[in-house]
Amino acid sequence: MSLSQSELKQIEGAIVKLLREEVGPKIKAESGKYLTVYDDKANQVDLVTKSDKNIELIIKARLKELYPTFHFVGEEEYIPGETKIPAEPTFIVDPIDGTTNFIHGFPYSCCSIGLAVGGKSVVGCVFNPHLDQLYHASKGNGAFVNDEPIAVAKRPLTLQKSVVGLEGGADRADSPGSNFDIKMETYKNLLSDKGGFVHGFRSLGSAAMNICYTALGIFDAYWEGGCWAWDVCAGWCILEECGGTMIGGNKGQWDIGIDHRVYFAIRGGCTADEQKKFAEEFWAQTTGDLKY
């Protein structure tokens, strides 16, 4: 099933309305109230609250009312080994991305709602109500922050002069060759004066926010392993509509699916050749393949 640009824009508008009127106010009001009341998921730093689950139910109910034939994949109802992303139009939702931030009251939690068709992101909306930043886009229709078009400043893209989004992630098993070890050694290479010598790295604690900041051109790139489709689907569309690109986080992965789990977002405001060279220079600083 294909959707026209006008249909995608209408869906984008419906999601924006839902985020502004129902979801955003709830996230803002409840942030910081779960500092001692939350559950662990995969481990003691992979957290979830009642708000995550309740907000996902609200989003699913509203979207099903509006688009009853569309599929729905949400973080809180995901079943490992069973949940699949079909080719048909599918809403892919993270009710609260940055749950640790949400629990601690750090103002970088957001709601991420994307629509995928044929496994490709075609609509993306990310709302951080704490900072009143609502990023939204649909394929072919441009990208916006609070309804204002995003225009990425044109400037050269080079590794040494870059600011990169990096995260520690929830997978902290520390042993030689582990994902955690590869990440930490790669970060050291990127920062070292004998390696990439990048200007610095930033960590917002939310994949969706990291991608949106890359889309804006505030970050030059965001490299991550361990994310899921609901972490990246919405931001992916926003990034591409800003001239950015999403590739794999491991060397040579130029074409990836939405559920690849290892991602590398690179900003726009430059040429495709610059993006390619940047990716190759960045990959040269990595110390192994991340595997999830």
C-alpha positions in Angstrom: 0.0 0.0 0.0 1.5 3.3 -1.1 0.5 6.7 0.4 0.5 10.0 -1.5 2.4 13.1 -0.2 -0.9 14.7 0.7 -2.0 11.6 2.7 1.4 11.5 4.5 1.0 15.2 5.4 -2.4 14.6 6.8 -1.1 11.8 8.9 1.8 14.0 10.1 -0.8 16.6 11.1 -2.9 14.1 13.0 0.1 12.9 15.0 1.2 16.5 15.8 -2.2 17.2 17.2 -2.2 14.1 19.3 1.3 14.9 20.7 0.4 18.5 21.5 -3.0 18.0 23.0 -2.8 14.6 24.8 0.7 13.1 25.0 3.0 16.0 25.6 1.2 17.5 28.6 1.1 14.1 30.3 4.8 13.5 29.9 5.6 17.0 31.2 3.3 16.6 34.2 4.6 13.2 35.2 8.3 13.6 34.7 10.4 13.3 37.9 7.6 11.6 39.8 9.0 8.1 39.5 12.4 8.5 41.0 11.8 5.6 43.4 9.0 3.8 41.6 9.9 2.1 38.4 10.6 -1.4 36.9 13.7 -2.9 35.4 13.5 -4.4 31.9 16.7 -6.0 30.5 18.8 -4.9 33.5 19.0 -2.3 36.3 19.6 0.6 33.8 16.9 -0.4 31.3 13.9 1.2 33.0 10.2 1.5 32.5 7.4 3.3 34.4 3.6 3.2 34.4 3.6 6.3 32.3 5.4 4.5 29.5 2.7 1.8 29.4 -0.3 4.1 29.8 0.9 6.6 27.2 1.4 3.8 24.7 -2.2 2.6 25.2 -3.5 6.2 24.7 -1.5 6.6 21.4 -2.5 3.2 20.1 -6.2 3.8 20.8 -6.2 7.2 19.1 -4.3 6.0 16.1 -6.5 3.0 15.7 -9.6 5.3 15.7 -8.1 7.4 12.9 -6.4 4.6 10.9 -8.0 1.3 11.7 -6.3 -0.6 8.9 -2.8 0.4 9.9 -0.6 -1.9 12.0 1.0 -0.8 15.3 4.3 -1.7 16.9 5.0 -0.2 20.3 8.0 -0.6 22.6 5.9 -1.7 25.6 4.0 -4.4 23.8 6.9 -5.7 21.9 7.5 -9.5 22.2 11.0 -10.7 21.4 11.1 -13.2 18.6 7.4 -12.6 17.8 6.8 -9.0 17.0 7.5 -8.2 13.3 7.3 -5.0 11.3 5.1 -5.7 8.3 5.4 -4.1 4.9 2.0 -2.5 5.2 1.6 1.0 6.9 2.8 0.5 10.5 2.9 3.1 13.3 6.2 2.5 15.3 6.0 4.1 18.7 8.2 4.9 21.7 5.8 6.4 24.2 8.7 7.9 26.3 12.1 7.9 24.7 14.7 8.7 27.4 12.9 7.0 30.3 15.9 7.4 32.6 15.7 11.2 31.9 12.0 11.1 32.5 12.5 9.3 35.9 15.1 11.8 37.0 13.3 14.9 35.7 16.1 15.7 33.2 14.3 17.6 30.4 15.3 15.4 27.5 12.5 12.8 27.4 10.2 12.8 24.5 7.5 10.8 22.6 8.5 9.4 19.2 5.8 8.4 16.7 6.8 7.2 13.2 5.0 5.6 10.3 6.8 3.0 8.2 5.7 1.7 4.8 7.6 -1.1 3.2 10.0 -1.0 6.1 10.9 2.6 5.3 10.2 5.6 7.5 7.7 8.0 5.8 6.3 10.1 8.7 8.1 11.1 11.9 7.1 13.2 14.9 9.1 13.7 18.0 7.9 15.9 20.9 9.9 17.1 23.8 7.3 18.9 25.9 9.8 20.1 28.5 11.6 22.3 26.0 8.4 22.7 23.8 10.2 21.2 20.8 8.0 19.3 18.3 9.9 18.0 15.3 7.8 16.7 12.5 8.2 15.6 8.9 6.7 13.4 6.2 8.4 12.0 3.0 8.6 14.7 0.3 7.0 17.4 2.5 10.0 18.8 4.3 10.8 18.9 8.0 9.7 21.3 10.7 10.2 22.4 14.4 6.9 23.7 15.8 5.6 24.2 12.3 8.6 26.3 11.2 10.6 24.8 8.3 14.1 23.4 9.2 16.9 24.9 7.1 20.2 23.2 7.8 23.2 25.6 7.5 25.5 24.7 4.6 29.0 24.0 5.9 31.8 21.5 5.4 31.6 18.1 7.1 34.8 16.8 8.6 35.5 14.3 11.4 38.0 16.4 13.3 35.7 19.4 13.5 32.6 17.4 14.4 30.4 17.1 17.5 29.1 13.5 17.7 26.1 12.1 19.6 27.2 9.0 21.6 25.5 7.0 24.4 26.7 4.4 26.9 23.5 2.4 26.4 21.9 -0.2 28.6 24.2 -3.1 27.5 27.0 -2.7 30.1 28.5 -6.2 30.0 32.2 -5.4 30.2 34.6 -7.9 28.6 37.1 -7.8 25.8 35.3 -7.6 22.4 31.9 -6.9 24.0 29.6 -4.2 22.7 30.3 -2.1 25.7 34.1 -2.6 25.3 33.9 -1.7 21.5 31.9 1.5 22.3 34.2 2.7 25.0 37.4 2.0 22.9 35.8 3.7 19.9 34.9 6.8 22.0 38.5 6.9 23.2 39.8 6.8 19.6 37.4 9.5 18.5 38.5 11.9 21.3 42.2 11.1 21.2 44.6 13.5 19.6 46.1 10.4 17.9 42.7 9.3 16.6 39.7 11.3 15.3 40.4 14.2 17.6 36.7 15.3 17.2 35.6 18.6 18.8 33.6 16.6 21.3 30.7 14.3 22.0 27.2 14.9 23.5 24.8 12.5 25.2 21.1 13.5 25.5 20.0 10.1 26.8 17.4 9.8 24.0 18.0 8.3 20.6 15.1 10.3 19.1 16.5 13.6 20.4 20.0 12.7 19.3 18.7 12.1 15.8 16.7 15.3 15.8 19.7 17.3 16.8 21.6 15.7 14.0 18.8 16.5 11.6 19.1 20.2 12.7 22.8 20.1 12.2 23.6 20.8 15.9 25.3 17.4 16.0 27.3 16.4 12.9 26.5 12.7 13.5 25.0 10.2 16.0 26.5 6.7 16.3 24.6 4.0 18.3 24.2 0.3 18.8 21.4 -1.4 20.7 18.5 0.9 19.6 15.3 -0.5 18.3 13.0 0.6 15.4 10.8 2.6 17.8 13.9 4.6 18.9 14.8 5.6 15.3 11.8 5.5 13.0 10.4 9.0 13.6 13.8 10.7 13.7 14.9 8.8 10.5 12.2 10.6 8.4 13.0 14.0 9.9 16.7 13.4 9.3 16.3 12.5 5.6 13.9 15.4 5.0 16.7 17.7 6.3 19.2 16.2 3.8 20.8 13.9 6.3 21.3 10.2 5.9 21.0 7.0 8.1 23.4 4.2 7.5 24.7 1.3 9.6 27.0 1.8 12.6 29.4 -1.0 11.5 31.9 -0.6 8.6 30.5 -0.8 5.1 26.8 -0.9 6.0 25.5 1.7 3.5 21.9 0.3 3.2 20.1 -0.8 6.4 16.6 -1.7 7.4 14.6 0.1 10.1 15.2 -2.7 12.6 18.9 -3.0 12.0 19.8 -2.2 15.7 23.1 -0.5 14.8 22.7 3.0 13.4 24.8 6.0 12.2 23.0 9.3 11.5 24.9 11.9 9.5 23.6 15.5 9.1 22.8 17.3 5.9 24.0 20.8 4.9 26.8 19.1 2.9 27.3 16.9 -0.2 26.7 13.2 -0.4 30.4 12.8 -1.1 31.2 14.5 2.2 28.8 12.3 4.1 30.4 9.2 2.5 34.0 10.4 3.4 32.9 11.2 6.9 31.4 7.8 7.4 34.6 6.1 6.2 36.8 8.2 8.4 34.5 7.5 11.4 34.4 3.8 10.8 38.2 3.8 10.7 38.0 4.8 14.4 35.8 1.9 15.4 37.4 -1.1 17.1 35.0 -3.9 16.0 31.5 -4.6 14.9 28.6 -4.1 17.3 26.3 -7.1 17.5 22.8 -7.3 19.0 
